[in-house]
């Protein structure tokens, strides 16, 4: 199965490097991912390709017009009617691993990148399926959040990562942080790898990993334990 991403942005050139290297690029070459970036200005009816205006009622900054966003959404849906349209917005539902798994099972996603002071409220109310936020902070635009979603979702698509087990033991998969990892050398300046990991006893190693994952979560992210009770 190929997962298709359509990304709508005022700055499409921002996506060239992140999606042209490493795992994402290889997955595109293998036909597992189809990533298309659309310039919102191409859908403006303004002769200067303008897509924003001052907000009614006053306020600081500019707001993206509803019309070009509605036009690009309609154009994409005409080609892929089953696509799920998502607006990247600080007001959206917090993005997490559970949501990444959910979205990775869909055939097509349309990511709308906001800019300036946001988009006309008619966009989230009438033209998108949901709003998603990557955190309780404000960025200049939705481009980086779109990259985050593509990265997090793509690696869950079967075949994108070489080993399917790679996603099974990661942080947040079971509500906990991942257990600590070590590699060579076994002793660096007196800081040693736990002996259990080089014991060869796989059952004891798995038990240690589970216990350490719980301890690390309690120490670093106790909120996850409360949320998963």
C-alpha positions, 0 to 999 in steps of 0.5 A: 500500500502507498500512503499519499500525503498532500501538503498545502503551504505558502513555502513549498520549497521548505520540504525539499530537503527533509523529504529528499533524504534518508528513510523518507526518500527511500520509501518514496523511491520504493513507492511506499510514500507519495508526497506532493506539495502544493503552493497555496498561491496557485489557488488564489484568484487574486492577480497578485496571488495574494492569499491573506487579508486583515481580520474583520474587527481589527487585530494584529497581523494577517489571516489566510483567506478561506477561498484559496484553502477551500479551492485547494482542498476541493482540487485534492479531494477531486483527485483523492476523494477518500483523503483526510484533511488536517489543519496544522494549528496550535488549537488542534488536538495534541499529536501523539503516537496513538494518533500517528498509528491511526493516521498511518492506516489511512490511504491519503492525508491532506495537511494544510499549513497555517501561517501568519495569525492563522486561517479564516475560521470557516476553514476548520469549521467547514472544510477540514476533518480535524485540527492537529497540534504538535504542542502547546506553543506557537510556531511561525507556520504549519510547515514544521508540524507537517514535517513532524506528522509525515516523519512520525506517520511514515515510519509506521507504514509497513516496509518503510523501516527495514525491521517491523519490530523497530516500531514495537518497542519504541517510546509511547508505543505501550504508554511508557518511555523506551528502556535505556539502550547501551552499546560498545564500549562496555566500560567508558571512563568507569561508566559501565554497561549493566551486567544483565545486558551482556549476560546472555539470559534473554528472559532476565534482559526482557524483565530488566528492560520492562522494569527500567522502562517503568522507572525511566517513565516515572522519573522523566515523564510521570504524567504518562503513568497517570494518564495510563492508569 
